[in-house]
Amino acid sequence: MNNHRLLIVYAHPDDESFGLGGLITKYVQAGIQVDYVCATNGDVGDISPELIEQYGSKTAVRLAELDCAAQMLGLHSVVRLDYKDSGMMGAATNEDPICLWQAEPAGVTRRVVEVIRDLRPQVVITFNKYGGYGHPDHIAIQKATTEAFRLAGDSAYSTDQPAYQPQKLYYSSIPKRQIQMGIVLMRLRGENPRQMGRNKDIDVQAIIEHAEPVHTLIDIRDYYDAWDAASNCHQSQLGGRTRRMPPWAQRLLGPKQGFTRIYPVPLTNHPDEDNLFAGVVQPEGVYS
């Protein structure tokens, strides 16, 4: 085990696997400590009655699936903030006073600061500003994490732990080319890319419109099998992340995963590194 530590701060059980299963596996196998902050319990949405009967509740289903994925991925720890899932933007569940979307932003930020100061990661990953596909929980935790990254190293911001400043902050990016190809296929099938998903509440075109520059490309072609294995722990979520194309095609079309580097601020809006830990120094540097 080396001294590198990566913290991923996302919203739901399954975000870690569906979004970053290949990347997590790659870094864990390289001896890097990877921790996951899961902001909500994922307890909104449709889950089969059989699973609810087996586990007792939607929350229990989602958290059991998260435990399965955490073991599969080799996560060092999972920190649960235990907010209620807000559901998709515009849903009535957005108004629930205990959901993440309604939570006081400064309070969410403080909780993320406490995790950062406790786990002391050099690198932090969260969603982009659009929350990937506009999910309110994604947007809320993105804002909190970005602010927490800044405050964690500020000794004037008091928590039970001493100040600690991570060295790098990334937003997860989207495979823009693949999504553009998908939009073409949707239109050929007569589907509206502005109204996709089970409930027609995902605007795929807006995902492209909110895409941010990619500065880091990580080769994950050797980790698709592990990615699928972890994703398939989340059986309640449309059966997990199953392959939509042959393995050879997947590796050919999507060999690398992109990230937007927020800090240190990039000099250009072009890929300039192939490792999230590029430039990380020991002892940890200071944010300025």
Secondary structure, DSSP 8 states (H G I E B T S, - for coil): --S-EEEEEESSTTHHHHHHHHHHHHHHHTT-EEEEEEEE----S---HHHHHHHSSHHHHHHHHHHHHHHHHT-SEEEEEEEB---STT-GGGG-TTBGGGS-HHHHHHHHHHHHHHH--SEEEE--TTHHHH-HHHHHHHHHHHHHHHHTT-TTS--SS-----SEEEEE---HHHHHHHHHHHHHTT--TTSBTTTT-B-HHHHHHT-----EEEE-GGGHHHHHHHHTT-TTTTTS---SS-HHHHHHH--EEEEEEEES--SSSS--BS-TTTT--SS-----
